[in-house]
Amino acid sequence: MPRLARSTAVLALFAACSAQAADWTDTSLSYRYGTKFAEPYNNNDITKNIVNLSSVSGYKYGKNFFSVDLLMSSELDPSAAGSNAGAHEAYVVYRHTLDFGKIFNKSYAFGPVRGVGLSGGFDYNSKTDAGYNSKKRMLVLGPTLMMDVPGFLDISLLALWESNAPYNGYTNQATPRYAYKTHAMLTGAWGIPFNIGIPLSFEGYANFITGKGTNEFGGGTAPETNIDMQIMYDISETFGTPKNTFKIGVEYQYWKNKFGNPDRIVPGATAKTPMVRAEYHF
C-alpha cells in the first residue's frame, strides 16, 4: 500500500475514534488585524482582516482541534491581475490526538512529560489571488508529548504529505496537482494561564518544517519557521460573564521562508507581523 494511502487509512481510524461523545468542548469566534503581513514575490506590507472559528474538545481517548480562518487581504495582495480588490483565502486545520494513557489506562509520564499520544489530521486551503491561487492539501501524522504545565503544551513530530494545484493568475494557466516529498514538522501548541493582578494567558503555536523538495518551478524549497503567539487578557468579568468568555490581546507572527520560499532570493518570503486580537468563547 502506498505511503499516502496508509496515512489516509490511519486518519480514517482517527476520525472513527473522534466520533465519541465529547466530555468537554470550547468553541470560539475571533478576529485579528494586522498591517505588516507578507506574501512571497510581493514587496508590499499587506493589511489583513482575519476571522476565525475554532473548536477544541476532549473525549474518553483523546482530543480534537478544528480551526478555519477566513483571511481578507488589502488591495496590495490583489484578488486578480489588475484588480483593486484584495485576495481572499480559507485555511482549515484539523488535528486529532489519541492519548495512550487514556487508551491503555496507565501512566506514561516521565520527567516534564505528562502523557504520550499519536496525532493526525489535515490542512486544507484555497486562495484567490493574482498570482499563485494556492490549493494546498496536506495530511499529517506523528507522536505527541503532552507536557506537565498549567494549561497545556503539546509537542509533536509529524510527517507531512503535501500537494498543491495552483492556478497562475498572470498567465491564466493551471498547474496539474503535484506532490512534495514527505517531510517533517516539529510543532508545539500551547495555552498557559498566568496572573499579574489581571487574568492573562500566553497562547500560540510554533512550526519548524524541513525542506520539502522542489516546487512546481523546479526550484528547491527552504526550511520554514512559523511562530504565532499572543498574550490574551480575559475581560469576561467586565461583562458579568463566566471567565474565558471574552478575551482581547496582542499577537505576533514570525514566518521565515513562507511556504518554503527562500527569503534570500524571494521578496516577501519572511513576515514579521504584529496584530490585535479579540475572541468570544461560547
RODREN-315462 format. One record per residue: residue in one letter; residue number from 1; x, y, z of N, C-alpha, C in turn. Coordinates in steps of 0.001 Angstrom, whole numbers, padded with zeros to 6 digits. Layout:
N
 res   n     n_x     n_y     n_z    ca_x    ca_y    ca_z     c_x     c_y     c_z
   a NUM       X       Y       Z       X       Y       Z       X       Y       Z
...
END
This chain:
282
 res   n     n_x     n_y     n_z    ca_x    ca_y    ca_z     c_x     c_y     c_z
   m   1  000845 -001192  000000  000000  000000  000000  000883  001245  000000
   p   2  000666  002230 -000904  001469  003453 -000923  001415  004177  000405
   r   3  002506  004951  000702  002587  005647  001978  001410  006586  002191
   l   4  001013  007325  001152 -000097  008260  001310 -001389  007519  001606
   a   5 -001591  006366  000952 -002797  005583  001214 -002806  005056  002639
   r   6 -001629  004620  003132 -001548  004143  004513 -001891  005253  005491
   s   7 -001348  006449  005234 -001623  007564  006138 -003094  007938  006105
   t   8 -003720  007870  004929 -005142  008163  004815 -005964  007162  005615
   a   9 -005559  005882  005569 -006270  004851  006327 -006152  005100  007826
   v  10 -004962  005487  008272 -004774  005787  009692 -005649  006968  010110
   l  11 -005727  008006  009258 -006544  009167  009600 -008024  008808  009616
   a  12 -008430  007855  008784 -009815  007398  008832 -010109  006743  010177
   l  13 -009115  006004  010713 -009270  005421  012039 -009385  006504  013093
   f  14 -008580  007567  012966 -008675  008698  013885 -010087  009273  013855
   a  15 -010629  009456  012658 -011965  010035  012528 -013004  009166  013204
   a  16 -012850  007834  013076 -013790  006923  013717 -013708  007045  015236
   c  17 -012472  007163  015757 -012288  007317  017205 -012891  008621  017703
   s  18 -012746  009695  016899 -013193  011012  017346 -014704  011159  017332
   a  19 -015425  010145  016832 -016885  010211  016798 -017501  009921  018161
   q  20 -016676  009873  019211 -017165  009674  020572 -017803  010970  021097
   a  21 -018679  010811  022085 -019283  011989  022718 -018211  012765  023461
   a  22 -018255  014099  023351 -017250  014946  023976 -017506  015068  025475
   d  23 -016434  014979  026274 -016521  015233  027706 -016493  016728  027992
   w  24 -015796  017499  027152 -015738  018945  027293 -015477  019544  025912
   t  25 -015836  020794  025737 -015624  021465  024459 -015482  022966  024675
   d  26 -014694  023593  023814 -014522  025053  023843 -014523  025536  022401
   t  27 -015545  026300  022042 -015672  026835  020693 -015551  028344  020750
   s  28 -014815  028920  019816 -014582  030366  019857 -014678  030980  018463
   l  29 -015066  032239  018451 -015071  033072  017253 -014128  034229  017532
   s  30 -013163  034462  016640 -012175  035503  016899 -011951  036367  015668
   y  31 -011347  037524  015922 -010996  038476  014865 -009605  039011  015149
   r  32 -008774  039060  014121 -007465  039681  014281 -007147  040557  013076
   y  33 -006266  041542  013327 -005999  042578  012328 -004530  042950  012395
   g  34 -003896  043048  011230 -002514  043487  011149 -002233  044170  009832
   t  35 -001175  044982  009811 -000852  045768  008608  000515  045426  008039
   k  36  001158  044372  008573  002508  044034  008141  002612  042590  007645
   f  37  001528  042080  007080  001593  040741  006511  002452  040755  005247
   a  38  003019  039587  004931  003871  039471  003747  003453  038249  002942
   e  39  003647  038334  001642  003411  037216  000741  004613  037090 -000194
   p  40  005051  035855 -000485  006191  035676 -001384  005978  036350 -002741
   y  41  007050  036927 -003258  007074  037638 -004546  006260  038938 -004497
   n  42  006045  039454 -003298  005305  040697 -003132  006087  041567 -002149
   n  43  006520  042744 -002584  007342  043624 -001753  006542  044470 -000767
   n  44  005210  044380 -000811  004368  045274 -000032  004089  044748  001372
   d  45  003874  045677  002313  003258  045352  003597  001752  045273  003363
   i  46  001171  044129  003674 -000225  043861  003340 -001072  043893  004613
   t  47 -002202  044587  004544 -003170  044583  005640 -004115  043396  005469
   k  48 -004382  042695  006575 -005337  041589  006516 -006294  041658  007701
   n  49 -007559  041376  007419 -008570  041121  008430 -008829  039619  008422
   i  50 -008758  038997  009604 -008883  037547  009677 -009964  037181  010685
   v  51 -010942  036418  010233 -011994  035880  011094 -011742  034393  011252
   n  52 -011834  033915  012492 -011527  032514  012771 -012637  031869  013591
   l  53 -012943  030621  013246 -013817  029777  014050 -013002  028566  014476
   s  54 -012903  028349  015785 -012126  027225  016305 -012947  026438  017306
   s  55 -012631  025136  017394 -013266  024293  018394 -012265  023244  018857
   v  56 -012134  023111  020179 -011312  022060  020763 -012184  021289  021732
   s  57 -012033  019968  021745 -012868  019146  022611 -012082  017928  023074
   g  58 -012482  017401  024224 -011865  016195  024754 -012899  015108  024942
   y  59 -012480  013869  024746 -013383  012737  024942 -012589  011611  025617
   k  60 -013146  010451  025732 -012600  009359  026539 -011168  009009  026185
   y  61 -010799  009073  024898 -009496  008592  024474 -008563  009673  023938
   g  62 -008981  010936  023946 -008103  011964  023403 -008819  013274  023201
   k  63 -008374  014029  022180 -008963  015345  021938 -008919  015697  020461
   n  64 -009791  016627  020088 -009918  017125  018727 -009656  018626  018687
   f  65 -009089  019074  017579 -008938  020508  017343 -009315  020794  015896
   f  66 -010189  021795  015710 -010614  022216  014371 -010552  023735  014304
   s  67 -010014  024259  013198 -009905  025713  013032 -010076  026064  011564
   v  68 -010839  027124  011300 -010941  027646  009941 -010745  029156  009983
   d  69 -009780  029633  009202 -009506  031056  009044 -010074  031547  007721
   l  70 -010696  032715  007747 -011035  033448  006535 -010156  034688  006523
   l  71 -009204  034731  005584 -008219  035808  005517 -008571  036734  004362
   m  72 -008740  038018  004674 -009149  039007  003677 -008053  040070  003560
   s  73 -007385  040093  002402 -006244  040983  002188 -006668  042327  001629
   s  74 -005797  043312  001834 -005983  044602  001173 -005629  044481 -000302
   e  75 -005832  045576 -001044 -005610  045556 -002493 -004147  045350 -002867
   l  76 -003232  045465 -001912 -001811  045224 -002205 -001499  043740 -002360
   d  77 -002448  042905 -002013 -002425  041472 -002340 -003685  041215 -003156
   p  78 -003668  041583 -004448 -004911  041642 -005235 -005522  040275 -005499
   s  79 -006834  040296 -005725 -007574  039058 -005989 -007375  038556 -007411
   a  80 -006948  039436 -008312 -006691  039065 -009702 -005779  040123 -010304
   a  81 -005131  039786 -011384 -004241  040733 -012038 -005009  041990 -012431
   g  82 -004539  043141 -011983 -005180  044403 -012303 -006359  044762 -011434
   s  83 -006689  043918 -010458 -007854  044166 -009618 -007521  045128 -008486
   n  84 -008516  045912 -008070 -008378  046778 -006900 -008938  046125 -005639
   a  85 -009423  044905 -005766 -009955  044160 -004622 -008880  043234 -004069
   g  86 -008916  043018 -002758 -007932  042164 -002121 -008260  040686 -002253
   a  87 -007218  039876 -002078 -007367  038425 -002152 -008149  037892 -000963
   h  88 -008757  036724 -001146 -009456  036013 -000086 -008899  034597  000019
   e  89 -008783  034128  001252 -008256  032781  001480 -009021  032120  002613
   a  90 -009284  030826  002462 -009809  029993  003544 -008750  028956  003888
   y  91 -008448  028824  005182 -007450  027846  005609 -008040  027034  006761
   v  92 -008079  025711  006570 -008694  024797  007523 -007628  023877  008111
   v  93 -007657  023703  009424 -006756  022786  010122 -007590  021857  010994
   y  94 -007289  020556  010923 -007900  019586  011848 -006802  018704  012432
   r  95 -006823  018524  013749 -005909  017618  014421 -006688  016769  015428
   h  96 -006324  015497  015480 -006880  014591  016476 -005732  013906  017196
   t  97 -005763  013899  018524 -004705  013276  019309 -005283  012155  020155
   l  98 -004744  010944  019954 -005065  009815  020807 -004101  009820  021992
   d  99 -004635  009757  023210 -003854  009781  024436 -003628  008340  024894
   f 100 -002367  007852  024798 -002090  006459  025139 -002433  006139  026588
   g 101 -002238  007097  027498 -002571  006875  028891 -004040  006578  029089
   k 102 -004899  007295  028341 -006335  007064  028440 -006740  005761  027764
   i 103 -006101  005433  026651 -006459  004212  025910 -006096  002970  026706
   f 104 -004877  002953  027277 -004374  001753  027956 -004507  001826  029477
   n 105 -005098  002934  029974 -005357  003091  031405 -004088  002917  032236
   k 106 -003034  003596  031818 -001784  003566  032567 -001041  004881  032341
   s 107 -000101  005161  033211  000634  006421  033120  001865  006269  032233
   y 108  002041  007248  031334  003242  007317  030514  004050  008561  030873
   a 109  003833  009090  032053  004528  010297  032487  005996  010006  032769
   f 110  006842  010982  032413  008261  010906  032772  008831  012322  032715
   g 111  009665  012649  033689  010260  013973  033717  009199  015054  033604
   p 112  009365  015995  032641  008385  017069  032477  007189  016668  031606
   v 113  007135  015403  031193  006083  014932  030280  004940  014324  031076
   r 114  003727  014792  030825  002535  014276  031495  001974  013052  030796
   g 115  002051  013029  029450  001484  011921  028707  002043  011853  027298
   v 116  001735  010736  026624  002234  010466  025282  001044  010094  024406
   g 117  001063  010558  023159 -000037  010248  022261  000385  010166  020812
   l 118 -000579  010033  019947 -000382  009991  018497 -001348  010975  017861
   s 119 -000814  011893  017045 -001647  012933  016426 -001707  012749  014917
   g 120 -002855  013038  014356 -003045  013020  012908 -004053  014069  012504
   g 121 -004098  014376  011230 -005055  015366  010756 -004727  015849  009373
   f 122 -005224  017042  009061 -005011  017582  007722 -005029  019101  007753
   d 123 -004417  019702  006730 -004546  021124  006389 -005182  021203  005007
   y 124 -005995  022244  004806 -006682  022433  003522 -006795  023935  003297
   n 125 -006355  024407  002138 -006543  025839  001884 -006988  026090  000458
   s 126 -007584  027245  000275 -007960  027716 -001053 -007841  029237 -001046
   k 127 -007039  029766 -001971 -006842  031211 -002031 -007095  031703 -003447
   t 128 -007758  032845 -003529 -007984  033514 -004807 -007162  034791 -004823
   d 129 -006110  034812 -005647 -005250  035983 -005727 -004723  036136 -007152
   a 130 -003908  037170 -007345 -003425  037475 -008697 -002370  036504 -009183
   g 131 -001708  035813 -008237 -000567  035005 -008643 -000776  033514 -008495
   y 132 -000518  032993 -007283 -000369  031553 -007084 -001685  030805 -006978
   n 133 -002705  031392 -006358 -004006  030727 -006180 -003862  029331 -005578
   s 134 -003288  029269 -004387 -002949  028000 -003737 -004179  027124 -003510
   k 135 -003978  025820 -003685 -004979  024791 -003373 -004275  023675 -002600
   k 136 -003769  024013 -001432 -002963  023092 -000627 -003823  021995 -000017
   r 137 -003287  020770 -000041 -003876  019645  000659 -002730  018944  001391
   m 138 -002889  018688  002686 -001794  018102  003456 -002327  017185  004545
   l 139 -001764  015979  004644 -002034  015050  005729 -000841  015046  006677
   v 140 -001101  014861  007977 -000037  014854  008981 -000253  013686  009930
   l 141  000869  013128  010446  000781  012007  011375  002085  011888  012149
   g 142  001993  011703  013482  003200  011502  014263  002946  011535  015757
   p 143  003990  011250  016547  003865  011172  018004  003767  012550  018653
   t 144  003129  012585  019826  002932  013823  020582  003310  013606  022043
   l 145  004034  014580  022607  004292  014628  024032  003433  015721  024639
   m 146  002701  015388  025702  001862  016355  026411  002592  016739  027696
   m 147  003022  017995  027760  003899  018437  028841  003092  018792  030094
   d 148  003765  018640  031238  003118  018888  032525  003283  020363  032894
   v 149  002365  021202  032394  002392  022641  032647  000976  023094  033005
   p 150  000828  024263  033638 -000518  024831  033780 -001124  025042  032387
   g 151 -002398  024739  032223 -002972  024803  030877 -002485  023621  030075
   f 152 -001912  023886  028898 -001401  022773  028092 -000213  023220  027252
   l 153  000641  022268  026938  001726  022419  025978  001926  021060  025330
   d 154  001585  020945  024043  001740  019705  023285  002844  019894  022247
   i 155  003764  018942  022199  004866  018973  021243  004783  017719  020382
   s 156  004765  017895  019055  004602  016775  018136  005694  016786  017080
   l 157  006065  015592  016635  006944  015424  015481  006128  014720  014414
   l 158  005785  015452  013354  004821  014967  012370  005455  014756  011014
   a 159  005053  013695  010344  005348  013517  008926  004273  014237  008123
   l 160  004679  014928  007052  003759  015716  006231  003723  015162  004811
   w 161  002508  014977  004309  002299  014605  002912  001521  015754  002269
   e 162  002184  016576  001471  001599  017825  000963  001558  017836 -000555
   s 163  000465  018379 -001081  000349  018581 -002525 -000328  019919 -002783
   n 164 -000243  020388 -004032 -000881  021636 -004412 -001217  021590 -005895
   a 165 -002133  022441 -006302 -002522  022556 -007707 -002851  024012 -007994
   p 166 -001839  024883 -008011 -002094  026316 -008163 -002540  026683 -009570
   y 167 -003121  027868 -009649 -003535  028446 -010927 -002877  029812 -011036
   n 168 -002059  030010 -012059 -001321  031259 -012221 -002248  032337 -012775
   g 169 -002530  033339 -011928 -003467  034392 -012326 -002912  035341 -013367
   y 170 -001580  035362 -013527 -000983  036263 -014511 -000944  035640 -015908
   t 171 -000718  034317 -015950 -000637  033643 -017251 -001912  032891 -017598
   n 172 -002865  032832 -016622 -004108  032087 -016805 -003842  030628 -017147
   q 173 -002859  030033 -016477 -002515  028639 -016699 -002654  027853 -015403
   a 174 -003323  026714 -015494 -003462  025828 -014340 -002275  024870 -014295
   t 175 -001878  024511 -013083 -000809  023541 -012886 -001417  022240 -012394
   p 176 -001114  021106 -013043 -001622  019832 -012517 -001151  019622 -011074
   r 177 -001973  018952 -010276 -001601  018750 -008876 -000280  018009 -008781
   y 178  000618  018526 -007956  001926  017925 -007747  002126  017716 -006258
   a 179  002946  016739 -005910  003202  016404 -004512  004661  016674 -004177
   y 180  004885  017236 -002989  006231  017372 -002473  006679  016034 -001883
   k 181  007956  015903 -001635  008428  014706 -000942  007915  014742  000505
   t 182  007775  013573  001108  007387  013514  002511  008446  014224  003344
   h 183  008000  015133  004207  008939  015896  005010  008417  015975  006448
   a 184  009169  016630  007321  008864  016590  008749  008546  017974  009294
   m 185  007769  017989  010366  007474  019220  011100  007559  018948  012601
   l 186  008382  019720  013285  008376  019749  014745  007465  020902  015140
   t 187  006419  020600  015891  005406  021616  016171  005032  021615  017642
   g 188  004744  022789  018150  004263  022933  019517  003041  023830  019543
   a 189  002104  023515  020416  000918  024365  020618  000711  024497  022121
   w 190  000350  025709  022561  000262  025928  023996 -000821  026945  024360
   g 191 -001283  026843  025575 -002173  027818  026198 -001902  027789  027687
   i 192 -001171  028765  028190 -000684  028743  029569 -001198  029989  030298
   p 193 -002064  029816  031290 -002587  030973  032035 -001565  031494  033042
   f 194 -001604  032793  033280 -000810  033382  034357 -001520  034653  034811
   n 195 -001128  035140  035979 -001837  036276  036568 -000830  037238  037182
   i 196 -000901  038503  036755 -000055  039550  037330 -000947  040666  037882
   g 197 -002018  040227  038539 -003026  041163  039016 -004225  041223  038105
   i 198 -004051  040797  036857 -005137  040641  035893 -004978  039275  035251
   p 199 -006096  038628  034853 -006011  037273  034293 -005521  037305  032835
   l 200 -004349  036718  032607 -003734  036685  031288 -003455  035246  030879
   s 201 -003185  035048  029603 -002742  033746  029119 -001775  033946  027961
   f 202 -000808  033043  027872  000171  033024  026786 -000206  031861  025889
   e 203 -000551  032148  024632 -001106  031142  023733 -000383  031197  022387
   g 204 -000461  030099  021652  000104  030137  020309  000571  028786  019821
   y 205  001371  028839  018739  001956  027624  018158  003277  027989  017499
   a 206  004110  026970  017305  005373  027141  016603  005592  025923  015721
   n 207  005879  026158  014446  006133  025095  013484  007534  025255  012898
   f 208  008301  024174  012936  009618  024140  012302  009567  023026  011259
   i 209  009598  023412  009975  009317  022494  008875  010570  022325  008022
   t 210  010932  021075  007747  012106  020813  006920  011805  021139  005453
   g 211  012846  021243  004635  012652  021425  003202  011833  020281  002621
   k 212  011019  020573  001609  010100  019565  001076  010368  019225 -000385
   g 213  011595  019487 -000838  011923  019143 -002212  011736  020319 -003138
   t 214  011513  020032 -004408  011375  021086 -005408  009927  021550 -005511
   n 215  009772  022814 -005932  008427  023326 -006187  008063  023113 -007649
   e 216  006893  023642 -008043  006430  023388 -009413  007286  024074 -010467
   f 217  008146  025015 -010031  009032  025693 -010974  010387  024993 -011074
   g 218  010560  023911 -010304  011820  023184 -010336  012841  023691 -009344
   g 219  012510  024724 -008559  013428  025269 -007572  013323  024539 -006243
   g 220  014383  024604 -005444  014373  023950 -004150  013629  024754 -003107
   t 221  013012  024078 -002156  012326  024743 -001058  013249  024823  000158
   a 222  012999  025807  001004  013834  026051  002184  013080  025636  003442
   p 223  013795  025314  004523  013116  025048  005803  012344  026278  006268
   e 224  011195  026037  006900  010335  027124  007366  010305  027202  008892
   t 225  010194  028413  009395  009914  028663  010804  008681  029555  010878
   n 226  007639  029071  011540  006393  029822  011658  005976  029842  013126
   i 227  006143  030992  013771  005796  031144  015185  004701  032195  015310
   d 228  003591  031806  015915  002451  032707  016102  002070  032654  017575
   m 229  002195  033785  018274  001958  033782  019714  001195  035031  020128
   q 230  000431  034906  021223 -000357  036035  021688 -000454  036055  023210
   i 231 -000574  037253  023737 -000911  037465  025143 -002355  037937  025180
   m 232 -003211  037180  025866 -004637  037483  025898 -005069  037843  027320
   y 233 -005923  038854  027395 -006464  039365  028658 -007937  038972  028741
   d 234 -008292  038243  029790 -009663  037796  029991 -010483  038940  030601
   i 235 -011356  039537  029790 -012163  040672  030245 -013604  040259  030549
   s 236 -013826  038953  030752 -015183  038444  030951 -015877  039083  032146
   e 237 -015117  039316  033215 -015717  039879  034427 -016340  041242  034157
   t 238 -015756  041990  033225 -016286  043308  032872 -017722  043212  032372
   f 239 -018043  042107  031704 -019370  041919  031116 -020257  041039  031992
   g 240 -019746  040631  033154 -020528  039794  034049 -020760  038402  033522
   t 241 -019837  037891  032709 -019957  036563  032122 -018912  035631  032728
   p 242 -019056  034316  032575 -018062  033381  033117 -016670  033648  032535
   k 243 -015641  033276  033304 -014277  033513  032854 -014012  032806  031528
   n 244 -013092  033366  030777 -012702  032860  029459 -013808  032978  028407
   t 245 -014749  033900  028625 -015778  034142  027603 -015310  035198  026608
   f 246 -014832  036328  027110 -014327  037400  026246 -012841  037626  026525
   k 247 -012048  037667  025461 -010616  037939  025596 -010189  038959  024543
   i 248 -009243  039810  024908 -008614  040704  023956 -007108  040621  024169
   g 249 -006348  040938  023121 -004912  040853  023305 -004127  041275  022086
   v 250 -002831  041028  022179 -001906  041337  021092 -001261  040041  020623
   e 251 -000954  040000  019348 -000434  038788  018716  000742  039162  017820
   y 252  001663  038228  017652  002809  038457  016767  003120  037169  016024
   q 253  003326  037305  014715  003707  036156  013891  005038  036422  013210
   y 254  005920  035436  013330  007191  035443  012605  007198  034215  011707
   w 255  007262  034436  010397  007210  033332  009437  008348  033507  008443
   k 256  009395  032703  008627  010576  032768  007774  010487  031711  006682
   n 257  010834  032109  005450  010783  031219  004285  009361  030685  004074
   k 258  008403  031595  004036  006982  031260  003956  006707  030334  002774
   f 259  005996  029252  003041  005649  028220  002055  006887  027559  001450
   g 260  008036  027670  002121  009257  027059  001609  010034  027928  000645
   n 261  009586  029169  000428  010300  030089 -000459  011510  030674  000281
   p 262  012723  030504 -000225  013907  031028  000472  013957  032550  000429
   d 263  013989  033182  001603  013917  034649  001637  015187  035324  001125
   r 264  016256  034547  000942  017480  035150  000416  017336  035530 -001057
   i 265  016350  034927 -001741  016150  035241 -003159  014716  035641 -003494
   v 266  013771  035419 -002561  012364  035705 -002841  011891  036850 -001946
   p 267  011530  038005 -002523  010993  039106 -001706  009676  038690 -001061
   g 268  009440  039168  000156  008188  038878  000856  008103  037494  001463
   a 269  009209  036749  001469  009157  035371  001958  009300  035258  003472
   t 270  009584  036364  004145  009598  036350  005607  008695  037454  006128
   a 271  007766  037076  007008  006793  038014  007578  007091  038232  009054
   k 272  006974  039483  009490  007093  039859  010902  005888  040740  011193
   t 273  004830  040124  011756  003511  040746  011743  002914  040908  013134
   p 274  002867  042134  013669  002101  042378  014898  000612  042490  014567
   m 275 -000224  042038  015501 -001671  042064  015300 -002375  042408  016605
   v 276 -003634  042827  016490 -004544  042880  017632 -005566  041778  017455
   r 277 -006088  041284  018579 -006971  040107  018518 -008080  040222  019553
   a 278 -009259  039747  019182 -010398  039664  020111 -011083  038315  019915
   e 279 -011565  037724  021043 -012176  036396  020992 -013455  036364  021820
   y 280 -014395  035574  021337 -015604  035255  022095 -015724  033740  022153
   h 281 -015792  033179  023363 -015908  031731  023561 -017347  031398  023983
   f 282 -017911  030389  023340 -019295  030037  023645 -019474  028518  023683
END
